[in-house]
Amino acid sequence: MKRSGAFVVIGAVLALVLGMRFGGPVVYTATTMPRSPWANVGSIDEATTTPVVAARTYALTWDVFVEDNNSVEIDVPENATYMDLRFRTDADGDAHVIEVYVAANDFMADGTGESFTLGTTLTLAGGKQQAPGSTFFCDTITEAATSGILIAGTTVYDDTQDRQAMIGIDLLGHKKVWIIATTLQAGTTLYVDAKWR
């Protein structure tokens, strides 16, 4: 036991000396971004059709759809690599279909306007668990089997009746996320919550 204690002391002294010798004390650096709390990032109260190919540029989607309140636009924090989403709706049994589009940024490196590409398509259903603001969590998230570039990096969590279904998405470096509803339960609003990791 005495010998182990001596090694610990020697190791601590060496770390201190080496830190001072090469420019300062040893500082712990986190290698991952801390988890963030859930935040409401927007809502959709009107369905829209899948945009035609020519209408998927950053300028046409980001600036136009936000004014009509029929899409959600998300700026991904700089250090975030994963996005978790959950959804809230007005009542149990509400049915929605959404498309999640992504872009690396608003412009390419040469200044050319960027375009969105389909990340994934999700079918949602409302459950009975009460959520903030007199809403209910969607308890079902079903991902279309072959749609979008993010399909290989998604995981659906707790897709169980009357609980909070969530989906985790590896964003593959994309920093802009744009969500539309191609099907929206009549007379309802779909709320989108996100957190980062």
Buried (B, 14 or more C-beta within 10 A) or exposed (E): EEEEEEEEEEEEEEEEEEEEEEEEEEEEEEEEBEEEEBEEBBBBBBBBEEBEEEBBBBEBBBEEBBEEEBBBBBEBEEEBBBBBBBBBBBEBEBBBBBBBBBBBBBEEEEEEEBBBBBBBBBBBBBBEBEBEEEBBBBBBBBBBEEBBBBBEBBEBBEBEEEBBBBBBBBBEEBBBBBBBBEEBBEEBBBBBBBBBB
